[in-house]
Amino acid sequence: MAEVTAKLIQELREKTSAGMMDCKKALIENNGNIQEAADWLRQKGIVKAASKAGRVAASGLVTVVKCDGMGCVVEVNAETDFVAKNEKFQKLVSDVANKALEFSGDFEKTLEAVKDDVAATIATIGENMNLRRVAKVSGENIYTYVHNSLVPGMGQIGVAVAINGDAAKIDEIGQKIAMHIAANKPEFMTIAEVDPIAVEREKKVFIESGATAGKPENVVEKMVEGRIKKYYGESVLEEQPFVMDPSKTVKQVVAEHGGTLAGFAYYLLGEGIEKREDNLADEVAKMLS
């Protein structure tokens, strides 16, 4: 039997895009012959994953997991909404999320740990899919929320928020804060996190809109201050009016329960992915070409 070296495994991976363990097994089964091993992988359906890689994957599921003062929000994409309902895909998402938690939200380590499972699921289901992103939050108390849940803990929007303080008091409002984040989509947690360049850009847009035209300088200054305060109220979690009591900010509500915000993560499924839209005529033309 030929020796299955790391170089042979790498060569087969480059040829087929199959996972490392699959390549090793294929080479063992085929006495180290690259071409026969590649054919073996094709017969097993494993190299189907490679042919799917160029397809846009903007559907899928977002999930949230937590354990011992840490929470992870994970997005795994597939090509169609239909696949999100597939139990095999849901299991993959769950396994990926648990790996993300195991590796403390480290994306690269998680990706390395699950890439063979992702490839195998692609081969089984027949759609491109990928681990898109992982976010981690840490704190004394972790609260989560998933919106538009397809199954428990998996849906289209996932939120994890960390709040420091006495759990007996914080528990009363923890998940409500997570729900608030899902509804209001803050970009920052505190004013200190806001990029000063973004603030200056907001001022410039406001002034150039003509809203301050012809006003005295001291009035313009007050108007700009008001606009920036509004900007903070829209984009900064602590400064946002609490969705269940707009008379108070999120920071005030958390403080009333003896807590402080420690971090949050928010993912909207497919956000920022450019979806390809093909019409029926194009599809038919492609089939006939």
C-alpha positions as CSV (number, residue, x, y, z in Angstrom):
1,M,0.0,0.0,0.0
2,A,1.3,3.4,-1.0
3,E,2.1,5.9,1.8
4,V,-0.5,8.6,2.1
5,T,1.5,11.7,2.7
6,A,0.4,15.3,3.7
7,K,1.5,16.4,0.2
8,L,-0.8,13.8,-1.5
9,I,-3.7,14.9,0.7
10,Q,-3.1,18.6,-0.1
11,E,-2.9,17.8,-3.8
12,L,-6.2,15.9,-3.7
13,R,-7.8,18.8,-1.7
14,E,-6.7,21.3,-4.3
15,K,-8.0,19.1,-7.1
16,T,-11.4,18.4,-5.5
17,S,-12.0,20.9,-2.7
18,A,-13.0,18.0,-0.5
19,G,-12.3,18.0,3.3
20,M,-8.9,16.8,4.6
21,M,-10.3,13.7,6.3
22,D,-12.3,12.8,3.2
23,C,-9.2,13.2,1.0
24,K,-7.1,11.0,3.4
25,K,-9.8,8.3,3.4
26,A,-10.1,8.4,-0.4
27,L,-6.3,8.0,-0.9
28,I,-6.2,5.1,1.6
29,E,-9.1,3.4,-0.2
30,N,-7.3,3.9,-3.6
31,N,-3.7,3.1,-2.7
32,G,-2.6,6.7,-3.0
33,N,-3.7,7.1,-6.6
34,I,-4.8,10.8,-7.0
35,Q,-7.2,10.3,-10.0
36,E,-8.8,7.2,-8.6
37,A,-9.2,8.9,-5.2
38,A,-10.8,11.9,-7.0
39,D,-13.2,9.6,-8.8
40,W,-14.0,7.9,-5.5
41,L,-14.9,11.2,-3.9
42,R,-17.1,12.0,-6.9
43,Q,-18.9,8.7,-6.5
44,K,-19.5,9.4,-2.9
45,G,-20.9,12.8,-3.7
46,I,-18.3,14.6,-1.6
47,V,-16.9,16.8,-4.4
48,K,-20.3,18.3,-5.1
49,A,-19.4,21.0,-2.6
50,A,-16.8,22.4,-4.9
51,S,-19.2,23.0,-7.8
52,K,-21.6,24.9,-5.4
53,A,-18.9,27.4,-4.1
54,G,-19.6,30.2,-6.6
55,R,-23.3,30.4,-5.8
56,V,-24.7,33.2,-3.7
57,A,-25.7,32.0,-0.3
58,A,-27.9,34.7,1.3
59,S,-30.5,32.6,3.1
60,G,-29.9,30.2,6.0
61,L,-30.2,30.7,9.8
62,V,-28.9,32.9,12.6
63,T,-28.6,31.2,16.0
64,V,-27.5,32.2,19.5
65,V,-25.8,30.1,22.1
66,K,-24.5,30.9,25.6
67,C,-22.6,29.4,28.5
68,D,-20.8,30.6,31.6
69,G,-20.7,34.3,31.0
70,M,-20.3,34.2,27.2
71,G,-22.7,34.3,24.3
72,C,-22.2,33.7,20.6
73,V,-24.3,34.9,17.7
74,V,-23.6,32.8,14.6
75,E,-24.8,33.1,10.9
76,V,-24.7,30.1,8.6
77,N,-25.8,30.8,5.0
78,A,-27.4,28.6,2.3
79,E,-28.8,29.5,-1.1
80,T,-32.6,29.1,-0.4
81,D,-35.1,29.5,2.4
82,F,-36.1,25.9,1.8
83,V,-32.8,24.6,3.1
84,A,-33.3,26.5,6.4
85,K,-36.2,24.1,7.1
86,N,-34.0,21.0,6.5
87,E,-33.1,19.2,9.7
88,K,-29.6,18.3,8.4
89,F,-28.9,22.0,7.9
90,Q,-30.4,22.9,11.3
91,K,-28.1,20.3,12.9
92,L,-25.1,21.8,11.1
93,V,-26.0,25.2,12.4
94,S,-26.3,23.9,15.9
95,D,-23.0,22.1,15.7
96,V,-21.3,25.2,14.3
97,A,-22.7,27.3,17.1
98,N,-21.5,24.9,19.7
99,K,-18.0,24.9,18.2
100,A,-18.1,28.7,18.2
101,L,-18.8,28.7,21.9
102,E,-16.1,26.1,22.4
103,F,-13.6,28.3,20.7
104,S,-14.7,31.5,22.5
105,G,-16.1,33.1,19.4
106,D,-12.9,32.7,17.4
107,F,-14.1,32.7,13.8
108,E,-11.0,31.1,12.2
109,K,-10.7,28.3,14.7
110,T,-14.5,27.6,14.4
111,L,-14.3,27.6,10.6
112,E,-11.3,25.2,10.6
113,A,-13.2,22.9,13.0
114,V,-16.4,22.7,10.9
115,K,-15.3,23.0,7.3
116,D,-15.5,19.3,6.6
117,D,-18.9,19.1,8.2
118,V,-20.0,22.0,6.0
119,A,-18.6,20.3,2.9
120,A,-20.4,17.1,3.7
121,T,-23.7,18.9,4.3
122,I,-23.3,20.7,0.9
123,A,-22.8,17.3,-0.7
124,T,-25.8,15.9,0.9
125,I,-28.2,18.8,0.4
126,G,-26.9,20.1,-2.9
127,E,-26.7,23.8,-2.1
128,N,-23.8,26.1,-1.4
129,M,-23.5,27.0,2.3
130,N,-21.0,28.6,4.5
131,L,-20.2,29.9,8.0
132,R,-20.4,33.6,7.4
133,R,-19.7,35.2,10.8
134,V,-19.4,34.8,14.5
135,A,-19.8,37.4,17.2
136,K,-19.0,37.0,20.9
137,V,-20.2,38.9,24.0
138,S,-18.9,38.4,27.6
139,G,-20.3,39.5,30.9
140,E,-21.8,38.5,34.2
141,N,-25.2,37.8,32.7
142,I,-26.0,36.9,29.1
143,Y,-29.4,37.3,27.5
144,T,-30.5,36.2,24.1
145,Y,-33.3,36.7,21.6
146,V,-34.1,35.2,18.2
147,H,-36.7,36.8,16.0
148,N,-38.7,35.0,13.4
149,S,-37.7,31.7,14.8
150,L,-38.0,28.8,12.4
151,V,-37.1,26.4,15.2
152,P,-36.2,27.2,18.8
153,G,-33.1,29.3,18.9
154,M,-32.7,29.7,15.1
155,G,-34.2,32.4,13.0
156,Q,-33.6,35.5,10.9
157,I,-32.4,37.9,13.7
158,G,-30.1,36.9,16.6
159,V,-29.1,39.0,19.5
160,A,-26.9,38.4,22.6
161,V,-26.4,41.1,25.2
162,A,-24.2,41.0,28.3
163,I,-25.2,42.9,31.4
164,N,-23.1,43.1,34.6
165,G,-24.9,43.2,37.9
166,D,-27.0,41.2,40.3
167,A,-28.8,38.5,38.2
168,A,-31.8,38.6,40.6
169,K,-32.5,42.1,39.5
170,I,-31.1,42.1,35.9
171,D,-33.1,39.0,34.9
172,E,-36.3,41.1,35.0
173,I,-35.2,43.2,32.1
174,G,-32.4,41.2,30.4
175,Q,-34.3,39.6,27.6
176,K,-36.3,42.8,27.1
177,I,-33.1,44.6,26.3
178,A,-32.2,41.9,23.8
179,M,-35.6,42.3,22.2
180,H,-35.1,46.1,22.1
181,I,-31.8,45.5,20.3
182,A,-33.6,43.3,17.7
183,A,-36.2,46.1,17.1
184,N,-33.8,49.1,17.1
185,K,-30.6,47.7,15.7
186,P,-28.0,49.9,17.4
187,E,-24.6,50.3,15.8
188,F,-22.7,51.2,19.1
189,M,-23.1,50.5,22.8
190,T,-21.8,53.8,24.1
191,I,-21.1,57.3,22.8
192,A,-17.4,56.7,23.4
193,E,-17.4,53.9,20.7
194,V,-18.8,56.2,18.0
195,D,-16.1,57.2,15.4
196,P,-15.6,61.0,15.6
197,I,-15.4,61.0,11.8
198,A,-18.9,59.6,11.7
199,V,-20.1,62.4,14.0
200,E,-18.4,65.0,11.8
201,R,-20.0,63.5,8.7
202,E,-23.4,63.6,10.4
203,K,-22.9,67.3,11.2
204,K,-21.8,68.1,7.6
205,V,-24.8,66.3,6.1
206,F,-27.2,68.1,8.4
207,I,-25.7,71.6,7.6
208,E,-25.5,70.9,3.9
209,S,-29.2,69.8,3.9
210,G,-30.1,73.5,4.2
211,A,-31.8,73.1,7.6
212,T,-29.6,75.8,9.1
213,A,-29.6,78.2,6.2
214,G,-29.9,81.8,7.3
215,K,-29.9,81.0,11.0
216,P,-27.6,82.9,13.5
217,E,-24.4,81.1,14.4
218,N,-25.6,80.4,18.0
219,V,-28.8,79.0,16.7
220,V,-27.0,76.8,14.2
221,E,-24.8,75.5,17.0
222,K,-27.8,74.5,19.1
223,M,-29.5,72.9,16.0
224,V,-26.3,70.8,15.3
225,E,-26.1,69.7,18.9
226,G,-29.7,68.6,18.7
227,R,-29.1,66.7,15.5
228,I,-26.1,64.9,17.0
229,K,-28.1,64.0,20.1
230,K,-30.7,62.6,17.9
231,Y,-28.0,60.6,16.0
232,Y,-26.8,59.1,19.3
233,G,-30.4,58.3,20.2
234,E,-30.7,56.4,16.9
235,S,-27.4,54.6,16.8
236,V,-26.1,54.2,20.4
237,L,-27.7,51.5,22.5
238,E,-27.3,53.3,25.8
239,E,-28.8,56.5,24.4
240,Q,-31.8,54.9,22.6
241,P,-35.3,55.4,24.1
242,F,-36.2,52.0,25.6
243,V,-38.8,50.4,23.3
244,M,-41.1,49.4,26.2
245,D,-40.8,52.8,27.9
246,P,-39.6,55.6,25.5
247,S,-39.5,58.1,28.4
248,K,-36.3,56.4,29.5
249,T,-33.1,55.5,27.8
250,V,-31.8,51.9,27.7
251,K,-28.9,53.1,30.0
252,Q,-31.4,54.5,32.5
253,V,-33.5,51.3,32.5
254,V,-30.5,49.1,33.0
255,A,-29.1,51.3,35.8
256,E,-32.5,51.2,37.6
257,H,-32.0,47.5,37.9
258,G,-28.5,47.9,39.3
259,G,-26.8,46.9,36.0
260,T,-24.4,48.2,33.4
261,L,-24.2,47.1,29.7
262,A,-21.1,45.0,29.0
263,G,-21.6,44.3,25.3
264,F,-24.0,43.2,22.6
265,A,-24.1,41.4,19.2
266,Y,-26.8,41.7,16.5
267,Y,-27.0,39.7,13.3
268,L,-29.7,40.0,10.6
269,L,-29.7,37.1,8.2
270,G,-28.1,37.9,4.8
271,E,-27.5,41.5,5.7
272,G,-25.1,43.1,3.2
273,I,-25.1,40.1,0.8
274,E,-25.9,41.0,-2.7
275,K,-28.5,38.6,-3.9
276,R,-28.5,37.5,-7.5
277,E,-32.0,37.9,-9.1
278,D,-32.5,35.8,-12.3
279,N,-35.7,36.0,-14.2
280,L,-37.5,32.9,-15.6
281,A,-36.4,33.6,-19.2
282,D,-32.8,33.7,-18.2
283,E,-33.1,30.5,-16.3
284,V,-34.7,28.7,-19.3
285,A,-32.1,30.1,-21.6
286,K,-29.3,28.8,-19.3
287,M,-31.0,25.3,-19.3
288,L,-31.2,25.2,-23.1
289,S,-27.7,26.6,-23.8
